[in-house]
Amino acid sequence: MKLSQDYRIFTRLNRTFKYWALSYNPTFIFKVASMCIITFQFDPKGSHPLILAANRDEFFCRPSKEVYVWKKNSIIAGKDLQGGGTWLGTTSSGRFAAVTNLPAYEPAFNSETLSRGKLVTSFLTSSLSPEEFVSKVSIDKNKYRGFNLICGDRQSLFYVTNARPGIKELSPGIYSLSNEVLDNICHRSENTEMKFSQILNLNVTTDVLINTMKDTNRLKNSRPLPKDYNFSQDNLTTPSQIFLEAVCIKKEGKTQHYGTVSTAALIIKKNENIMFCEDRYKRDGTIRKRSLVKIEHHEK
């Protein structure tokens, strides 16, 4: 499935402008809203159909709740208290979904535009199969701002975005989803996939996954993030380091802190056991709170 011609042209122009801006002024500021990274291995025939790790990058002042079991519908996820949805979640039956923002593609925004986090919760509470759900989303995709969405269970995994037509079934393998469409590998995705593949031969635990996502090393030849940002400029850069240390961003005349606010690890096993762990951080990168939800099915 190919990107639309308009989107390919837009992406090339955006990248050209990015590199020009950096060469002209390294402190030229980039729009950094939600540069999240989600890396995962999907293996429906293996003992662990899903092994996933994710960093959520956000303003530290944006209110959210840690990973927990939602009482009304048994969703297991953190919660965005501003938008009402979530960025990553699962259920006790092994359904899972995750969403990232796609700033390069933004349909016309209006008062009826829906929260992207609701895509995740809608799938987790739906009776539709992953394929049926993303097919439905592809029809209504322009009701949302730019997004990447994965929806799956222990048997199948599908991807949809409103930057391209149709849906895509993901075959077994390792994937990294950031803030470009799935097939566009940025430095950060490349770095994360490399680290991720190195740990899969180990006895992977949620601790191992979370520690991997705390890596602050950059790829060779990649630029560090500027120390100061001006959020009013309309451009985008994606760093190569996996964990983003907090930086000050000027937004609407105010200085706010932005960086990796939490790291999550999700392991879904074939035997129906699930482990979902999350570390939430202070601005200095130390752990503010750890949450762990286990779903264990004991043989009778």
Number of C-alpha atoms within 10 A of each C-alpha: 8 9 13 11 10 10 14 13 11 13 16 11 11 15 14 11 13 18 13 11 16 15 10 10 10 14 15 16 25 23 18 24 17 19 25 26 24 25 22 22 21 24 20 19 11 12 12 20 23 25 23 23 27 28 27 22 22 20 21 18 10 12 11 16 12 18 24 19 17 13 8 6 11 15 22 24 27 21 22 17 12 10 15 13 21 26 23 25 27 27 20 18 15 22 23 27 25 23 28 26 25 21 19 18 20 15 15 10 12 10 5 8 13 16 15 24 23 18 25 25 25 14 24 25 14 12 10 13 17 25 19 11 19 27 18 13 21 17 12 11 23 19 18 22 21 21 25 21 25 24 26 26 21 21 15 19 24 22 24 26 27 25 24 18 15 16 18 16 16 15 13 16 10 17 21 24 28 25 30 24 24 17 11 13 17 19 17 25 26 17 19 26 19 12 17 24 13 10 14 14 8 9 7 13 16 20 13 16 25 22 12 19 26 18 15 13 13 17 16 8 7 13 15 14 19 14 11 15 23 20 20 14 13 11 18 19 19 21 20 24 24 26 28 25 18 22 20 17 24 16 13 10 10 10 15 17 16 23 28 28 26 26 25 27 26 25 24 26 19 18 13 17 17 22 17 23 24 26 21 22 19 15 18 11 17 10 13 13 12 15 14 15 16 13 16 13 11 8 5 3
